[in-house]
Amino acid sequence: QVQVVESGGGSVQAGGSLRLSCAASGRYNRFGAMVWYRQAPGKQREPVAGITSAGNTTYTDSVKGRFTISRDNAKNTVYLQMNGLKPEDTAVYYCNAVLWVSGALRNDYWGQGTQVIVSS
């Protein structure tokens, strides 16, 4: 059993900042990666940023230079620092944990989502 919990969402004005947190706990053998997704009303869920166990990071083009993903190994927590927020960043943000479980790499562990609203 694996639990994924996100936090840190809220409402901000354009240009503001938020830091999202994601933690995975429970029965898994090894951390593989975490990927932040977001889904706006009427749009497909899209990956925003990801980080691997080795610390490699990736970003979708629309957030490059504004968002930073990082990991605190001591707390087993992944953060998404979001600066220079724009109204188009408004979405529910989900954390997807990619974990080794029972000898297999699984990517079907999701948090409940945290709402980010950016007002102009």
C-alpha positions as CSV (number, residue, x, y, z in Angstrom):
1,Q,0.0,0.0,0.0
2,V,1.4,3.4,-1.1
3,Q,0.1,6.8,-0.2
4,V,0.9,9.9,-2.1
5,V,0.0,13.3,-0.5
6,E,0.3,16.7,-2.1
7,S,0.1,20.1,-0.4
8,G,0.8,23.7,-1.0
9,G,-1.8,24.8,-3.5
10,G,-3.8,28.0,-3.1
11,S,-4.8,31.2,-4.8
12,V,-2.3,33.8,-5.9
13,Q,-2.1,36.8,-8.2
14,A,-0.2,36.7,-11.4
15,G,3.5,37.0,-10.8
16,G,3.2,35.3,-7.4
17,S,4.8,32.1,-6.1
18,L,3.8,28.9,-4.6
19,R,5.6,25.8,-3.4
20,L,4.0,22.4,-3.8
21,S,5.1,19.4,-1.8
22,C,4.6,15.7,-2.5
23,A,5.5,12.8,-0.3
24,A,5.1,9.1,-0.9
25,S,4.9,6.6,1.9
26,G,4.0,3.1,2.6
27,R,5.2,-0.2,1.1
28,Y,7.6,0.4,-1.7
29,N,11.1,-0.8,-2.2
30,R,12.8,2.1,-3.9
31,F,12.1,5.6,-5.3
32,G,12.2,5.8,-9.0
33,A,10.9,9.3,-9.9
34,M,8.2,11.8,-9.2
35,V,6.3,13.7,-11.8
36,W,4.1,16.7,-11.3
37,Y,1.1,16.8,-13.6
38,R,-1.6,19.4,-13.9
39,Q,-5.1,19.4,-15.4
40,A,-7.1,22.5,-16.2
41,P,-10.9,22.3,-16.9
42,G,-11.5,21.0,-20.4
43,K,-7.9,20.1,-21.0
44,Q,-5.9,16.9,-20.9
45,R,-3.7,16.2,-17.9
46,E,-0.1,17.1,-18.8
47,P,3.2,16.5,-17.2
48,V,4.8,19.7,-15.8
49,A,8.1,18.6,-14.2
50,G,9.8,15.4,-13.1
51,I,12.7,14.3,-11.0
52,T,14.5,11.0,-10.9
53,S,16.2,9.2,-8.1
54,A,19.5,10.4,-9.6
55,G,18.4,14.0,-9.4
56,N,17.8,14.5,-13.1
57,T,15.0,17.0,-13.8
58,T,12.8,17.7,-16.8
59,Y,10.3,20.4,-17.5
60,T,7.6,21.1,-20.0
61,D,8.5,24.1,-22.1
62,S,5.7,26.3,-20.8
63,V,7.2,26.3,-17.3
64,K,10.9,26.4,-18.0
65,G,12.7,29.2,-16.2
66,R,9.8,29.6,-13.8
67,F,9.3,26.3,-12.0
68,T,11.9,24.2,-10.2
69,I,11.5,20.7,-9.0
70,S,13.7,19.4,-6.2
71,R,13.9,16.6,-3.7
72,D,14.7,16.5,0.0
73,N,16.1,13.0,0.5
74,A,16.0,13.2,4.3
75,K,12.2,13.9,4.2
76,N,11.5,11.8,1.1
77,T,9.6,14.8,-0.2
78,V,9.6,16.4,-3.7
79,Y,8.9,20.1,-4.1
80,L,7.7,22.1,-7.0
81,Q,8.7,25.8,-6.6
82,M,6.5,27.9,-8.9
83,N,7.6,31.4,-9.5
84,G,6.2,34.0,-11.9
85,L,2.8,32.3,-12.0
86,K,0.5,33.0,-14.8
87,P,-3.3,32.6,-15.2
88,E,-2.7,29.8,-17.6
89,D,-1.0,27.9,-14.8
90,T,-4.4,27.5,-13.1
91,A,-5.1,23.9,-12.7
92,V,-5.3,21.0,-10.3
93,Y,-1.8,19.8,-9.7
94,Y,-1.2,16.1,-9.1
95,C,1.9,14.2,-8.0
96,N,2.6,10.9,-9.7
97,A,5.0,8.7,-7.9
98,V,7.0,6.2,-9.9
99,L,8.2,3.5,-7.5
100,W,9.7,0.1,-7.4
101,V,7.1,-2.1,-5.8
102,S,7.4,-5.9,-5.6
103,G,10.2,-5.9,-8.2
104,A,8.4,-3.8,-10.8
105,L,8.5,-0.2,-11.6
106,R,5.0,1.3,-11.2
107,N,3.7,4.7,-12.1
108,D,0.1,4.4,-10.9
109,Y,0.4,6.1,-7.6
110,W,-1.3,9.5,-7.5
111,G,-2.0,12.1,-4.9
112,Q,-5.4,13.6,-4.5
113,G,-4.5,16.8,-6.2
114,T,-4.0,20.3,-5.0
115,Q,-5.7,23.4,-6.6
116,V,-3.7,26.2,-7.9
117,I,-5.5,29.4,-9.0
118,V,-3.7,32.3,-10.5
119,S,-5.7,35.5,-10.9
120,S,-4.9,38.4,-13.1
